[in-house]
Structures are given as C-alpha cells and as structure tokens.
Amino acid sequence: MADLITRPDSRLDRAPAASPESLAERLLETQAPQRPQSTPRIRIEVDGRVVEGDEGQTILEVCRDNGIEIPTLCYEPKLDGFGACRMCVVDVEGEDHPPISCSRTCEDGMVVQTQTEEIRRLRRTNLELIFSDHNAYCLPPCQNKCPSHIDIPGFLKANAEADWRESTRIFKRTIPFPSVLGRVCPAPCEEHCRRDEVDEAIAIRDSHRYAGDQVIKAMLDDDVEPPLPFERQAPTGRRAAVIGSGPAGMAAAYYLLLSGHDVTVFERDPAPGGMLRYGIPQYRLPKVEVLEAEYESVTRLGGKVVCNAGLGRDFTLDDLTNQGFGAVIVAIGCYDTNKLGIPGEDAPEVLDGLEYLRTATLGLPYPDHAGKRVVVIGGGFTSMDCSRTSVRQGARDVTLVYRRDMKDMPAANEVHEAIEEGVTTIFQAGPVRIVTDEQNNVTGVEFIRMKLGEPDASGRRRPEPAPGTEFTIPCDRVLLAIGQGPELDWLEQPGNEGVTAKRARLTADAVTFETGRTGVFGTGDVRIGAATVVQAIAEGRRAAYAVDAYLRGNDLSAIRTRQTLAEPQPEFLSIVPFTSEVKEPRYRLAAMPAEVRNKSYIEYELPYTPEAAMAESTRCLQCTCEAIGFCDLRRLGIEYGTTLKTLEPQYHQGAGYRSVTENRFTGVNHDYIRDDSHAFILREPSRCIDCGRCANVCAEVVGAACYDFMRIGFDTLVTTPLDMSLNDTPCVSCGRCAETCPTGALMPKPRVLQKYEVDESRCILCGICVDACPYDALRDGPDIELAQTSREDPMIDLMAISAVEMDTEVTYIRREADWATRAAAEGRLIDAGRLLPVLPATTRGLPAGNGHDGNGHEGNGHTALGSGHGGGHAHPK
Amino acid sequence: MVNRLPTPSTWPAILLERADAADPTDLDAAAAAGVFEALRRAIRDLGATGTIATVAASGLRGRGGAGFPTGEKWRAAAAVEAPRRYVVANGYGADPATFTDRALLELDPYAVVEGTAIAAYAIGATEAFIAVRAEQVEAIRRLEAAIANAEEAGFLGMDVHGSGHDIDVRVRPVQGAYMLGEETVLLKALEGRRGQPEQRPPHPTERGLFGLPTVVQNVQTLAAVPWIVRNGPGAFGAIGARESPGTILVQVRGPAAEGIAEVPLGTSLRDIVALAGKLPRAARSFKAVLVGGPSGGLLPRDLLDTPYDFESLRAVGAHVGSGSLVIADDRACVVDLARLLTRFCSSEACGKSIPCRIGTKRLAEIADRMTEGRPRQNDMGILADLSADIVASGLCDHERLATLPLGSAMRYFQAELDAHLLRSSCPAGVCQPIKVAAGRTPKTPVKAS
C-alpha cells in the first residue's frame, strides 16, 4: 500500500484529453503481483570471481546471469531444479559432497568452483554412463566422410520429394556449387554409404548434380534466383579480398557475402575458376553451362571478380590493405608441378601436365599433339585428364604409367573409363631416365619395375624398385602429372611481408586460418597441398567463418571451440538397423560409348530423368538423428571428451567405427521402438536419457501430464503410461516436450506445414471450424459471444461498445506478443529461457514463414506439390 | 510374529519395555504402565520448547540410518515460518527381510503413537502420519486400535490435555518399493506422487510434505521419546555409546538362530553376533557379517570388536541401516554375496538420477562378470572409480550406500576377489561356472526349492 500513498496521483499529471485507462491496464495494475521493492543482493565467489545475485536464487541462476556456464541436461529454467542428470555439480567450499547448482540456494559469501578437475571428472563419468545406455547415433557415415560434411540424408530426402530447390538449398549450406561437385567430386561419401550393405551405395554425387542442374536451368531459363542456404546478414560495410577464384576462394567469397561483407575476388587468369576452369577438361565439367552458371550465384550476391590480377605480379598484400580491404584470403591453389628429378627431364618435349591441360581445356589443340606417342606419368586426377585429353587430341598412343598398384591410384574410379577410351596403362613402374637423341628430342622413357613393400603412412604399400627389370617405352612426348605444390615466389617480394611458408605450403592455422600477418588468411590447396575440389571448398567455407569473426571484431581464439562445435564431428556413430529394405539396384548415369566420347569434348555422362533422380534418392536409408545440432548431450560429449574418438583413439582409424554406447562402462543397453503415431511429436525412446524434463514441463507448465517415469531400476524410462501412443494421452499437441527435450528423444515431427488464413470479414460465426478442429486450435472465445449477443439484441449500441477499448484474453496476448522484442529494444535483458510459452497460432497472428525452419525459404514449391508428403496429417483436398 | 532373541539382563529395555503385554492395544493396561504420561508431562510441564530441549539434551539420534540428532531436526522444523507443519513416522521398514520396525509397531503401538504426538506438539504440528507397509495388516490394525482408544480417552484429537493444541495422528498404509525408506521418497508417496527422492537441501524440515516443514522420524526414534520425557535426558544419555546414546532394535540372522533384539548402541558386533548362538562346530567358521541390510557392508572377523553405532560403522564401510546383521560362514562366497546385494540395489533404484540408474547397474554387471569368470581387463579399476564417483555425485543415500557391498568386499576380501579375477576360481565353491579352488571338494549344488 505504501506506493499507493507515496505515488503522485496519476490523473493529475495526465492531460485531461487523454483517453481513460484501458481495462487491461487497470487489470494489470490491480492484479500484478506485489513484488518487494528490492530483493536483497548477495555476493558469492565463483571461480575466483565475485558475482552478485538476488537472495533466494540458486547457484546456477546466479552463474548464468553472470555469464558463467554450468552444463545441465535436466534443468528446465521455468521450473525448480530437478536433480536427475547430476551434470550441474559444483564444488562449494566446506562441503563433502559437491552439491548440484540447480537446486542449491546461494548463501552470501559462498565460494564456488565450477570447473575443478574433480567436478569435470564427475560430469565426464556421468556422460559416459549416459552414453553407455544411449542406443542411438548422430551422423550418418556418408556425412562423416564428406570433407565438408554435407547433410546428405537431408538433401536426398528433399530430392525424393522432387523438391530440387530445397535440396540445393540444403546442399548450399556447406557447399555452394552442387552441379560442379556433382561432376568432379571423387565422392568419398559413396564409399561409406550403408545402403551398400543392403544392395548398392546411393549415387549421392549424381543426385546432387541433378538437383543443382535443375536450379541452374531455372536460373538461366526463367531467371529464378538460386536459393540461399541462410538468410543473408545485414551489410556490415566491411570489405574482404579473396585472392584466387578457384573452389576454395569462391566458396569463401560466397559465405562471406552471405555474412554481409563486401567481397572482391582477384584472379590472375583471364577468367575465374582456377583449377576448375584450367585444370579440369571440358568433357568432365562444361565451362559455360555449369561452371559459369554456378559461379553466377556468387556474382548475383554482389561479389566482384577482378580478372588478370595476380598476386605478386600485379599487386601485393600491401596494395590490398591500402585499398581498404579489412581481410585478405589467400587461396591461390597449387600450380607448380613437381619434378621427377631424373636425367633428361629438361628435354623440350617433357611437358608440365598442368601447362598442357591449360591449353587443352580452353578448347585449343595443343601444338603438334596429334599423332604423337605420349607417355603420362602419375596416378592422380591430373594424369587422368592428361591422358584422356591426349586421346581426344588425336595422339597415336597414350600410355599411363603409375608406380603403385591400380587400386592405390587416387583416381582409381576413373581409370576404367580411360582404358575404355583407349589409354594403355602400366602399373608398378617408375621412370629412371628420359631417353633422348642428339637433338635432345625425346625417343622414349626408361622405367624400372616396382615391387610393393610395407604399407606406408597412407596405408598403401610402398613401391620399391626391383633392380634388373628396366624397360623402355618409346615415345615422342612425356606429360608429367606427379603432383603440384603452390607457387610461393611472391612471399619474397616487398609488400608481402609477414606471411611465411613451411615445407612448400603457406603457413596458416588449421582452425582460424590466420597467417603470420594480421588480417591475412590462407586457405585451400595453398595451405594443405593439392587436394580434391570438395576439400578445397570445405577449407574455403571454414576460412569464411573465421574471417567473418575477424571482420566483426570477435576473438579468434574463441572460434576454435565454436568452429569445432559448429562442424559436425565424425565421432558418434552406431549401427542403424535396417532389416526389411527391398533390394533395389542403383540408378546409374548412362554414358556415351567410348568410341564416340573419345573424340569429343562434350560431357559424356547423360543426366538422370526426374523419375530416376527421385527413385535413386528414395533409396536412402536416412541413417541420421533429426536432433543433430540441437542435442545438448552431443555438445557436452564433445566438450567433455566422452566421444569414441577421445576415449578410444585406436578404434577411430580406418573403418573400425564402433557404436556410441561403447566406453569403459559398456554393458546391457536398451533398444526401444520409435513411436511416430502422433501427428506432430515424434518419440524415439532409445535416445531418451531419462532427464524428466518433458514429464515436468507437461505436468507443471502445460498441465496435461502425458509422461512420467515408468518402471523401476535400470529399466526406468520417461514415457507415457503403459507406453501408449500420445494420441491416447491428454496431449494437447503443444510441442513443449519436444522443445524442452535435450536430445532427439522427442522431436517436432518433420512435416510440410501449410499456411491458413481466416478472412474475418467473410466469417459468419457458424462455429463449424471450432467443432471440427481435432486439436482445439480454434475455440469459442469472448469475441464470438459478443457477436452473438449483439445479433440477438440489436438495441445494443455497437459503436459505443467498440469505442470502449475492451481487452479480451485474445487481444491482450496479441498486443503483448512482441513484449520480448520491445523489452530488448528498451535495453532490458531477457533470458531466452524465460519467454512465454508458445501461444496458440490463432492468437499470435499468422507468422510470415511456415515456422518449421523459417529462415529464408518461402513458397518454394510446397504448395505446388500438394499433399504428397504430409506426414500422416493430410489436409483435405 | 518374529522371534525375540534373549539378551543379557544388564541390557536396558527402552523400546521393548512393554513388549510382553498380553494385549498391546489395551489402553488401560498400557496407561497403568505409564503410557501418555510423557505426553501430559510435555504439555503441562515442559512446553514445546522445553520438550525439544529435553530431546536435544538426551542426545537422541535418528534410528533411520543417518543418525541425525533428533532435537536439532525438531528445532529446525519449529523455526521455519509456515502455516502448517507435519510429523511423519516412518514405519515403512524398507528392507524386505528385516522386521524390527514391524515388531515395534505390533508389540507397542502406544509408544509410537505417543512419541508421534509429542513430536507433533513440540514442533507445532496438528497432523501426524504413521506410514506403514500396507501388507503389514496386523501392525496397521493395532495402530489404528491404539489411536482410536487414545482419541476416545482424550489423549489425542482436539485440545489435547487442555492445551488448546489439536493433535491428529493417522495411519497411512503405503505400498511401494525399497526406495520408500528414503524420507523424501516417502513424502512423495504420501502426497500420491511417484516415489522419487528430492535433492537435499532443502531438507524436509524446511520443505517437506506438500512443501511444508515436516519432521520425518523412524518409529524407533519416536518410541524412545516418551521414555526420555518420563525418565529425563540424563538417564537416556547414560545408556549406550557416548555419541549415540540409547538402544536400537537389531535383527540378527545366523546359521544357529535368528530374531530381533534390543541392544544398546555401542555394543560390540561380537556381542550382537553372539546373540544368534555359536556357529556349529563342524568345520564351519565365521567369515563375514553383513551389517545394514541390502546396502550394508560385509565386515570380516577382525572387525568384530567394532562398536555398533553410527560413526564407527560408517568408518569401517557399513552402516546401521535397517538394523539387520546377517552372519555368513565359510560356505558363502563374498563376491557372490556382494553381487546379489548390488543387483538388488540396482533393480530397486527409482531411476531418477544417472549415477543410480546406470551406475549401480554397471557395478552389478562388473560383479556379474567376476562371478562368471569373464572379467574385463580393468574391471577392478572401473569398480573403484565408479564407486567413488557415484558417492560423490549421487542424489540420495540409496546410490551412495549401494556401493558398500562391493566396496567392503574390495576392502576386506581382496584375496577372494583376486581368486575370482586372476585365477578364475571361487574359494567357497559357490560361483558357477568358475572352477572350484584346488584342494577343496566342490559343494553340492543347492536344490532349488
């Protein structure tokens, strides 16, 4: 009452013309809980830091308010501490057993330690115990094996629904160029596809190639913008320069543009593309139709490409700094072909394979190539391109010589096609000298047979020369394709100081990509040596992440953990059961016959039909956890080193992956059945860690009490009574359980959401929709009753009623729906965990997106496709 | 009715003072023996704070296992500002093989009822519950008869002894698992919710039944209260050990005899074990005594001089627990015994906390592997580490005590564990299919009854 007395009369201050207080305001004033004027503050010491909190707060609340992170799994911010997960244990001075911080009230002067060795050990033991009964899996093997960790099951699922645009969007989250990769990727993912255990691996590469081609086609024919993987950030006004327009550089540029930065790409050659343009022949990657079209997605975002500008030739790093670029990414690739180091190598007819391809990929015949006898030395993709291009350029004989066995070739997949086209191959032979005549013309190459010795670091058997087995292959021209290194002459030039190299690679950090010079980053082949296109793109994307942080002024050392967490970890795997899959062979791409294609530069693989592309993607077993990325258990597992990789490194090599449940406590574990009977909530009890959050939220926040702890002992499980379907419980489909679940045990069911609109001007208030709605989404409300009264009694002055600002529950919630935004605008701090419960859609007003994953994909063909994939809740036709 | 073991005449009888009454529910006979004298005294002479002070001065400690000072607990509950307070008498007797609480309830229901009423008066509670296992029909019948008689005579109910204070005592039959012995679990059960423990603090004295201050006491503790009020705290303090005065009911089970007995705290284990008679001569020798029920510790012959009190037992890796002592002779395999006990604790876990639900299961699995002769490389190390971590991060005492059987086996019977682990042999010849140690005749397998 005190404040009523001391507060000046509000009516005196107010201008007389102001409208009277609304009902809601008056209600709020009278009904607001009478909080004490101020709660006493207390001080505690946490990790050597004195922090303040209100009396009565728990240790966890005080720590979180002060930005000190304590891990939790069972803690639900809206409820009291529960104490099931034992993850939030902290050390309090003077206590025998460490208390749990979520239920322990702070006392003034408490000394708390949150990260001692002992505490971390307890948490780690707990996590190991949880994992030993966590019969689940995180990432599918294909996604693990992809250097860029593409969401392969995700885009295949979209493909299977013929949603090529969504498929491409998912793909572009990690790789911007689905069509290019669909042609040139060695597809390490397919080697590990688990469909192989049923029949044959999925054609993952050909599938994204098809989806990407559809998007390109739509862009070129109908000028449809390619989909963006994320919402584009607001412009930051900062400028970044990327040197090199190869896959690494362009990927970095693409993701930096999405982050809102201004990007200029410098390319030393007349056209962008790097190795994609000048290293990979036309028949594998059409330049105009695919490469340029795909690169257009970068220029459409506003990326500028400056050609004929080479680092060290036309400009220095200092020049870029002077032009106002805040960050520079060096992604110049590897163009320096290695030397054999044998006699006769300096003969004019011994050619650099890359130099040869450079001319050939431009579509120009290389001088005097027709009719020549050519020997290609090497076993990688460059040697493949050299020999197959030589065939197309009319060489009389093309012989490919590789020192190891065929199966150990980096390009082992492609060699069969080369042989079909007429290339002769000789394995296990190494060059000894180039045979030349008096005019220094090449007449042949002398080789020595290699025998295979002990396996080396790469797991392949080391070739060793067998003396006395020398032989000579007569030839006129030799193409060297035995690997490349970066050109690093520019390091010595003035204006490029600070950047260093080590062992013929640019020195740059593997996570933050920093070089020795502030603001200069190195990524791609120039950092890791000649690698595949997909590795280069993964490098570029990660570098963009670091550069974005740098440009925004964030701490780069913090990127280490964040990058590690953001990047899918190849650590959690398990066996995905598949028993009843129908055997269905892989849909292969048709190819032109060898006799035709070895004379032409036209792309020789024929694309899928739409039906084949859908059918192929439908074969995917979808061995993935839907909660990946949102799973607290996984995050803590990585943080506390309880993953297979960290626990048992010896099992992390080769194909020896084992399951999540294996650690020192491995024993009996549970394998429950998935329940997808409910329309909106998917239950996967095998992923349940029995934290009880869903049960507590459902009972105490929602009031429905669908779940509880059932059974006893080790078999305890948080589930519905008698494990019944959620449909049979008092479930109101509010989704709070799925929202609070720290793992993937309860998930919003993936479904295509529809947008409905109610035209209130046409509503006759018949109430049929209210009667028919199975989930009480529409209800009789005060609005409807008001309308009925006014119809019965026309004498009521509707104008007078509408003049009074009558607040109802619905209008109140509508008005207050954005309270959090307004609070943030006023500078008040809002704990995200304390937001209001999700309001019924009818009161919120219809959101712009579909709410499912709403960032930046609107109206993309869901409606056009109709109801083919409504997840069991098909809407009426 | 359970067998009562004869005890030396020098041992005082406090809890079983009136145990020989012909009809335990006969109020007239009981009143002649002094029943409700203490309640009158507490109300008329001592007052609420005086009663608490008397109990505190006597040094009485909770018989439920932890041995928390009773006076302190009452004082804490009385100090919390609250609209109502409760007293809960825990007569659940969680250990399924021990009948000490049940014997007390059946033999002298008035002692429990009076003790409960005094506690309710002292802390200012008007409602008190006596929780009894629902299947103990006779105990419930006698308690209800006793309460009805007392209410009729005006010892309970409205305005007790003209104090203006209402004391309403009710019997609440509860049905549940082992975990119900834990006080916060019992409170949940009385509220009609799933029996799972709550993190303490806050203790029930601050936030207990229905969120209100509650004193939860074992029935033995409450039964001692009237004696203390009648005879004074000094007399009580003179009995038993210095730090743990008074007597306690134990149930001794040995090859020769079994039954319950009232023993002063601080009596040596040897004397208590002797109550069960001497072991038969024929080649059978004492091997271990399991002190504390299913989650108790296995103590060897060397430790028989340990006094039976809260601190001494904790120090040697056992606890008072349910008051049960089981004697194992050399026919028993300690590893097998510890395995069975751990498995019981694991399967009786409520499933709330991770160290309990999964941790105790893993302990039991390690023991399984040992007795089956297929241990993993580092099982001993994992057993020790996991036990330590469960004790450190556990939610309630159930999981902490569940580590005791295997922990005490590791501590005192390492040689027998090593025989299982390193030589795949079971010296007692119990564990199958482990081969029996050389030089001993294999035991004939026990026929399944």
Interface residues (C-beta under 8 A of the other chain):
Chain A: G81 F82 G83 A84 C85 R86 V89 H97 P98 P99 I100 S103 R104 T105 E118 R121 L122 T125 N126 L129 I130 S132 D133 R664 F665 G667 V668 I689 D690 G692 D708 F709 R711 I712 G713 F714 D715 T716 L717
Chain B: A177 R194 Q196 E198 Q199 P201 P202 S346 S347 E348 A349 C350 G351 K352 S353 I354 P355 R357 I358 G359 T360 K361 R362 E365 N378 I382 D385 L386 D389 V391 A392 S393 G394 L395
